[in-house]
Amino acid sequence: MFYDPKVLGPFCDFFDPSPTFVSYKKGAGGCDDQIIKISQEHGLYRDLARYLVERQDLELWAKVLTKEEVPEGEEEKESPEQRQVIDQVVEWALPESQSADEVSCTVKAFMAADLPGELITLLERIVLQGSDFSDNKNLQNLLILTAIRADTTRVATYIDELDNFDAKDIALICVSESHMLYEEAYTIYVKFARPEFTTDKDEQIEMQVAAIGVLVDNMKALDRAKTYASQCDVKDVWSKLGKAQLEEKMPADAIESFIAAEDPSEYVIVCSEANDAEIWTELIPFLKMARKNLQENLLDTELIYAMAKTENLTDLEIFVNGPNVANIQSIGERCFDEGLYRAAKIL
């Protein structure tokens, strides 16, 4: 280059600002302040936007995007010139870029300037409206996270439309106490439990258990959780539901869930709650299921008692005469004391 941009620029500006801009642009960063000045004076905001994107200089971005300091207590306001530049970057300069570095630097600049609303609009143009970076995981993550912070009404739409984001991490943020976006977290888990998003079977089950966990632990929507468990029909999901139902003093429903899960692990509490609720008919199939995996005195003793209470005497006699570890003497006395004489006689 055989001329000094700082000398030639002002001369060109006397006739036409466009050559002046080009001249300053040749200064390789040495005329940044002049470029900003002439762009604002002559409305060359599109050119300035393109220059900012290409320069990839966060300090230069800060000069343009940082709002002017105001007296304490007053709200910061962007200048009309800042709004013009931002609009040109969002609407034109960055969406046309095919450079990952340019996109990355621009996004960082918007984040540094604390412009969440504008960042959302920018990322929507890049990610949702079709570009070379539509499937970029980092940008998809950032779009959802920015919406969680700045505009929660958009989160559900992004979850529905985007497929390449860190589902587990985003869901945990949604369900956290600081955000409490339970519906959105549930949607993520349900979506990514599907085979087209998660191929590993164990990971699918992990997502399904997490989904019903949101329903029962955070939303307390047990009816909805039961419907979801029926749709999944996965043992771990049924087990999670059963424990929640047991905590909510719903022993009959819990028994159904534990039977579907083939999970006898909570048999002590189940027996206690079922006796309190006097639902011995419902308890019997649970006890029979539990005995397939466990050999416990309580299971056999409670099964005998449940048969006695329901006057299922034929099965009672068959059971007593077969192998069991029940406390026959104790349960016999209990039946006699409660007036269950026919059962007591068998025992």
C-alpha positions in Angstrom: 0.0 0.0 0.0 1.5 3.3 -1.2 -0.7 5.7 0.8 -1.5 6.6 4.4 -5.2 5.8 5.1 -5.3 8.5 7.8 -4.2 11.1 5.2 -6.2 9.9 2.3 -9.4 9.3 4.3 -10.2 12.8 5.2 -9.5 14.0 1.7 -12.0 11.4 0.3 -14.5 12.3 2.9 -14.7 15.8 1.4 -16.2 14.2 -1.7 -17.7 10.8 -0.8 -17.8 8.9 2.5 -17.7 5.5 0.9 -14.1 5.7 -0.5 -13.2 7.2 2.9 -14.5 4.1 4.6 -12.6 1.9 2.2 -9.4 3.9 2.8 -9.7 3.6 6.6 -10.5 -0.1 6.3 -7.1 -0.5 4.6 -5.5 0.7 7.8 -5.6 -2.8 9.3 -7.1 -1.7 12.6 -5.1 1.5 12.8 -8.1 3.6 11.8 -10.9 2.0 13.9 -11.9 5.1 15.6 -12.1 7.0 12.3 -14.3 4.2 10.8 -16.7 4.4 13.7 -16.9 8.1 13.5 -17.5 8.3 9.7 -20.0 5.4 9.8 -22.0 7.2 12.5 -21.8 10.6 10.7 -22.9 9.3 7.3 -25.1 6.3 8.3 -22.7 3.6 7.0 -24.0 1.2 9.5 -24.1 -1.8 7.2 -20.5 -1.3 6.3 -19.6 -0.8 9.9 -21.4 -4.0 10.9 -19.6 -6.0 8.3 -16.3 -4.5 9.4 -16.9 -5.4 13.0 -17.8 -9.0 12.2 -14.7 -9.3 10.0 -12.3 -7.7 12.4 -13.1 -10.1 15.2 -11.8 -7.6 17.8 -13.6 -7.7 21.2 -12.2 -4.3 22.2 -13.5 -2.7 19.0 -16.9 -4.4 19.6 -16.9 -2.9 23.1 -16.4 0.6 21.7 -19.5 0.3 19.6 -21.8 -1.7 21.9 -20.9 -0.4 25.4 -23.6 2.0 26.6 -22.6 5.5 27.9 -22.2 5.9 31.6 -25.1 7.6 33.3 -25.5 9.1 36.8 -26.2 6.6 39.5 -29.8 5.7 39.8 -30.6 6.3 36.1 -31.2 3.5 33.6 -28.6 3.0 30.9 -29.9 3.7 27.4 -28.5 2.7 24.1 -27.9 5.4 21.5 -29.6 5.4 18.2 -26.2 4.7 16.6 -25.8 1.6 18.7 -29.2 0.3 17.7 -28.5 0.9 14.0 -25.3 -1.2 14.2 -26.9 -4.0 16.2 -29.7 -4.2 13.7 -27.4 -4.4 10.8 -25.3 -7.1 12.5 -28.3 -9.2 13.4 -30.2 -8.8 10.1 -27.4 -8.8 7.6 -23.7 -9.0 8.5 -23.5 -12.1 10.7 -26.2 -14.3 9.0 -24.2 -14.0 5.7 -20.9 -14.9 7.4 -19.5 -18.4 6.8 -16.7 -18.1 9.3 -17.0 -19.9 12.6 -14.5 -17.5 14.1 -16.5 -14.5 13.1 -19.7 -16.0 14.5 -17.9 -16.9 17.7 -16.4 -13.5 18.3 -19.7 -11.7 17.5 -21.6 -13.8 20.0 -19.0 -13.2 22.6 -19.2 -9.4 22.0 -23.0 -9.5 22.4 -22.6 -11.5 25.6 -19.9 -9.1 27.0 -22.2 -6.1 26.2 -25.0 -7.8 28.2 -27.5 -7.8 25.3 -29.5 -10.9 26.0 -32.5 -9.9 23.9 -30.4 -8.9 20.9 -28.3 -12.1 21.4 -31.5 -14.2 21.2 -32.5 -12.5 18.0 -29.0 -13.0 16.6 -28.9 -16.7 17.5 -32.3 -17.2 16.0 -31.2 -15.9 12.7 -28.1 -18.2 12.7 -29.6 -21.3 14.2 -33.3 -21.3 13.4 -33.5 -19.6 10.0 -30.9 -21.8 8.2 -27.2 -21.2 8.0 -23.9 -23.2 8.0 -24.1 -23.1 11.8 -27.7 -24.3 12.3 -26.6 -27.6 13.8 -23.8 -26.1 16.0 -24.2 -27.6 19.5 -22.6 -24.6 21.3 -24.9 -22.1 19.6 -28.0 -24.2 20.2 -27.0 -24.5 23.9 -26.4 -20.7 24.1 -29.7 -19.9 22.5 -31.7 -22.0 25.0 -29.6 -20.8 28.0 -30.0 -17.2 27.0 -33.7 -17.6 26.7 -33.8 -19.3 30.1 -32.1 -16.2 31.5 -33.9 -13.5 29.5 -37.1 -14.7 28.0 -38.5 -18.0 29.3 -41.5 -17.8 27.0 -39.3 -18.9 24.1 -37.6 -21.9 25.8 -40.3 -24.4 25.0 -40.2 -23.5 21.3 -36.5 -23.9 21.1 -36.6 -27.3 22.8 -39.1 -28.4 20.3 -37.3 -27.1 17.2 -33.7 -27.8 18.2 -32.2 -31.3 18.3 -28.5 -30.9 18.9 -28.1 -29.5 22.4 -26.8 -30.9 25.7 -30.2 -32.2 26.8 -29.2 -33.5 30.3 -27.4 -30.3 31.2 -30.1 -28.0 29.9 -32.8 -30.0 31.7 -31.0 -29.8 35.0 -30.8 -26.0 34.6 -34.5 -25.8 33.8 -35.5 -27.8 36.8 -33.2 -25.9 39.2 -34.7 -23.7 42.0 -33.5 -20.6 40.3 -35.6 -21.2 37.2 -38.2 -23.9 37.9 -39.1 -24.5 34.3 -40.4 -27.9 35.1 -42.6 -28.4 31.9 -39.6 -27.5 29.7 -37.4 -30.0 31.6 -40.0 -32.7 31.3 -40.3 -32.0 27.6 -36.5 -32.4 27.1 -36.4 -35.7 28.9 -39.3 -37.1 27.0 -37.9 -35.9 23.7 -34.4 -37.3 24.2 -35.7 -40.6 25.5 -36.8 -41.4 22.0 -34.5 -43.8 20.0 -33.9 -41.2 17.2 -32.2 -39.0 19.8 -30.7 -41.5 22.2 -29.7 -44.9 20.8 -28.4 -46.5 24.0 -31.2 -48.3 25.8 -29.8 -47.6 29.3 -29.6 -43.9 28.5 -33.2 -44.0 27.2 -34.4 -45.4 30.5 -32.3 -42.9 32.4 -34.1 -40.1 30.5 -37.5 -41.7 31.1 -36.9 -42.0 34.9 -35.8 -38.4 34.9 -38.9 -37.3 33.1 -41.2 -39.0 35.6 -39.0 -37.6 38.3 -39.9 -34.1 37.2 -43.6 -35.0 37.2 -43.7 -36.6 40.7 -41.0 -34.6 42.5 -41.4 -31.1 41.1 -44.8 -30.9 39.6 -46.6 -33.3 41.9 -48.6 -34.5 39.0 -49.2 -38.1 39.9 -52.1 -38.7 37.6 -50.1 -37.4 34.7 -47.1 -39.5 35.9 -49.2 -42.6 35.9 -50.2 -42.0 32.3 -46.6 -41.5 31.3 -45.5 -44.7 33.1 -48.2 -46.6 31.2 -46.9 -45.2 27.9 -43.3 -46.1 28.7 -44.1 -49.4 30.5 -40.5 -49.5 31.8 -39.8 -51.1 35.2 -37.6 -48.3 36.5 -40.2 -45.8 35.6 -43.0 -47.7 37.4 -40.7 -48.1 40.5 -40.1 -44.3 40.6 -43.9 -43.7 40.4 -44.6 -46.3 43.1 -42.3 -44.7 45.6 -43.9 -41.3 44.9 -47.4 -42.7 45.4 -46.3 -44.4 48.6 -45.0 -41.0 49.9 -48.3 -39.4 49.1 -50.2 -42.1 51.0 -51.6 -43.8 48.0 -50.9 -47.4 48.8 -53.3 -49.0 46.4 -51.8 -47.1 43.4 -48.3 -47.7 44.7 -49.0 -51.5 44.9 -50.1 -51.5 41.2 -46.9 -49.6 40.2 -44.6 -51.8 42.2 -46.2 -54.9 40.7 -45.7 -53.5 37.2 -42.1 -52.7 38.1 -41.6 -56.2 39.7 -40.0 -54.2 42.6 -40.5 -55.6 46.1 -37.9 -53.3 47.7 -40.4 -51.2 49.7 -42.3 -54.2 51.0 -42.1 -53.1 54.7 -43.7 -49.7 54.1 -46.2 -51.2 51.6 -47.4 -53.8 54.1 -47.7 -51.1 56.8 -49.7 -48.7 54.6 -51.9 -51.5 53.2 -52.8 -52.7 56.6 -53.6 -49.1 57.7 -55.8 -48.7 54.6 -57.3 -52.2 55.0 -56.6 -53.1 51.4 -55.7 -56.7 51.8 -57.1 -57.8 48.5 -54.8 -55.4 46.7 -51.9 -56.4 48.9 -52.0 -60.1 48.1 -50.6 -59.9 44.5 -47.9 -57.6 45.6 -46.8 -60.1 48.3 -46.9 -63.0 45.9 -44.7 -61.0 43.5 -42.3 -60.0 46.3 -41.9 -63.7 47.4 -40.5 -64.6 44.0 -37.4 -62.5 44.8 -37.3 -62.3 48.6 -37.5 -64.9 51.4 -38.7 -62.8 54.4 -40.7 -63.7 57.4 -42.7 -60.5 57.1 -43.8 -61.3 53.5 -45.1 -64.7 54.4 -46.7 -63.6 57.6 -48.5 -60.7 55.9 -49.6 -62.9 53.1 -51.2 -65.3 55.5 -52.9 -62.5 57.3 -54.2 -60.9 54.1 -55.6 -64.3 53.0 -57.3 -64.6 56.4 -58.8 -61.1 56.2 -60.2 -61.8 52.7 -61.4 -65.2 53.8 -59.3 -66.8 51.0 -59.2 -70.0 53.1 -58.4 -72.5 50.4 -55.3 -70.7 49.3 -54.4 -70.1 52.9 -54.4 -73.8 53.7 -52.4 -74.6 50.6 -49.9 -71.9 51.5 -49.6 -73.0 55.2 -48.9 -76.6 54.2 -46.3 -75.6 51.7 -42.8 -74.2 52.3 -42.8 -70.8 54.0 -41.0 -68.8 56.7 -44.0 -67.3 58.3 -44.5 -67.0 62.1 -47.5 -69.3 62.1 -48.0 -69.2 65.9 -48.0 -65.5 66.0 -50.3 -64.9 63.1 -52.7 -67.7 64.3 -53.1 -65.9 67.7 -53.6 -62.6 65.8 -56.4 -64.1 63.7 -58.0 -65.6 66.8 -57.9 -62.3 68.7 -59.6 -60.6 65.7 -62.3 -63.2 65.5 -61.0 -64.8 62.3 -61.7 -68.2 63.8 -61.8 -70.3 60.6 -58.4 -69.0 59.6 -57.1 -69.4 63.1 -58.3 -73.0 63.0 -56.3 -73.7 59.8 -53.2 -72.1 61.4 
